């Protein structure tokens, strides 16, 4: 029941937050905080008390739960938590807290509905990470879109209608392609076994001819690569990010992108190992293009949030590289990049949001010399920029380094080219710091007068994220240990 | 005819009696409340009578009417939709400076036609049903004719519908006559391309295809499938909202049920030419409907184009109807039709509740800021629009999933790809309406895309609005419950459709 409770807590918390707005406009954020805390607590309980059940498939699963849902199609409410999902859940609930913190003072209007959307997005993400029935997975995959759309469309910035609609159409259209591929698998199962099934374990045993496998794999790849996003499908992300409110950006960068990466690791490659191996050079080339092209685009941006958005696409290129290398180093690297980028990108978006709240601009050419005005925030920005550019000792370095090692073993030349992205990352990160925080104090900062530096809530949020990144960088084994048996099993079963 | 057979016709008899009683009551004394209540009660009784009829089992009542589970399911759907329209109409019509009573009479008659269509497996009853439904609809579309403040172009819409509908009937009849000349029967089950091939030299086959396509053109007109869709937006826009709602729900469902019976009972689909023609019609409808809906600012027109697209989706499932006993096509069609009725009723229902016969709120600008002005109605409208767009937690998503499943089974890959493209385009215009509702009510409308903006106070909710709002609540429940737990409806449809063909 544990996994189901996790989802109920978030869905229920959302409804409750909406309802309590009638009583007091400040109540929803407290309800939201409490329900995310409760969810985090549940995840920690699973972490602390759970152990892989020896009788589960591959002896990897901490929790496996199954109830009947739609018998006509053999669809079950099937949840499972293994080491990989567990850490993704940890990231989800932690960033959930961060996004509540980011919204704490920024959201002043229609608070109840905002926290409702925030919690439902989180519930969708949690569902994606624990669903083991492909229909259920798709269900959650879609569930998180509408609240995210509403967050951008209602609380977003000046061009929100365009951004929200573009986000929705891209992800939904890609989702339908994914649905088509899932249905085709269920139908193949019908042909081979005589009944429909969306069960992850059963679909793994399907026999498919090479062209069919390639087509279905492409369906899954398009679905996930749009969310990730990877190079040709990435254009929704900068718009969505630059228009979303800070909490929305945190959710998008920290979690929604990660569902795409998770989908690639959990479904695309294991379900279609041969096709994925054939497709790997293409996917890795796309990853390398994402890294270099989007790093270059980032350099050309004037809008701080757009810039960070492009760097996100660039960093997600390393994830694609690592996953399609399909060896243990590559996978661990992709996974560490997911975790570390979740924190660093969330923090950078919070800083961008914080600056916008204080100076009402996102234009980096207008800002300048802010170090003198906001020393605390400037220090934090420096820390997270350095983390994002891959400084050894912080989480991002471990992730990108391992991805590159893994990729080098299979496709050396692509990796060599992709590694150049690390140089570009250093260039744009430091350039931003220099533009925004160094130099003469800009007119904007002067005219704004005395602006408050980090509030206590912000200190706590940035502090914990920084601590997380240091932990990942100094002792990555405490995370890698959880995922290693899972990833090993995925590798073995799909060789 | 035995007593049992008479009992099987109970729903039809009850609806017929309702119209007679309504007529008599109008003769005695005109009363809007009485006409509405009599019609509503009659439809409700007919709906309840299904409890008696259902255990009797499937039977042919004369060669003309077939009462089986299929007929009973669609009877229930049609009656429920007609009942909802009746209840929603009352507050809309209450201020009409004209006699309102005949509108309910027309609803009763049109419903009767729909019930006959749902139970026919014979061209005579099919045609009689279609005409009863259509003739009543001409009246309903032109209803507020004498009042200038009501819907804008009722006369134009009615004439347009009359002429085009008559033309489609002519096509249909000509096709039927050609089929009859060839097969010597009007029973659906005897229609088969083999008859054409008995005649020498292949000309017979072409003759059969021509005849069948003429019949199909008749169906396509009434279902507003492209390229026979031209009338739809104008008629939807010109008619008063309750009539539009009735046309969009009962009119479509009855026709689709008839087509479904025709396609599964006859062996029409054995002919490749007809199959290809229907595939083209389906793909065209999806693309034309979705593309033309993109720039609409009138919600009635927008929903009319969206209905064209939805009928295109429906055709994908319909094409798979007769591929085998275990086929998912029939179930998918049934499910999608149910979903379509619920969401169309809900979307138009919200518009009706917000409108009155003197002032229809049918422009997108009228809905600006609805979320903050009337959260309840905006919530219902949003749910219906998201369901039309096929978003999870709603019946529309499961419906789309079902159609996808049927399409995969029938290997209609091109149509499925069209459906993916169409759904993606569709999101844009559904979301635009949702977005407009989310705007703050006092946003400045810089490019005038939302004029006429309407900040008149919304109609106050009085005692007479209780029933329409209750209908909306029921529709919301009917949208969400099968969207989350669709198992029950699926099993029901499975048993219903098992008896088909």
Interface residues (C-beta under 8 A of the other chain):
Chain A: X69 X70 X71 X72 X73 X110 X135 X138 X139 X142 X143 X145 X146 X149 X150 X153 X154 X161 X164 X165 X168 X169 X172 X173 X176 X177 X179 X180 X183 X184 X186 X187
Chain B: X372 X386 X391 X392 X393 X397 X401 X404 X405 X408 X409 X416 X419 X420 X421 X423 X424 X427 X428 X431 X432 X434 X435 X438 X485 X486 X487 X490 X491 X494
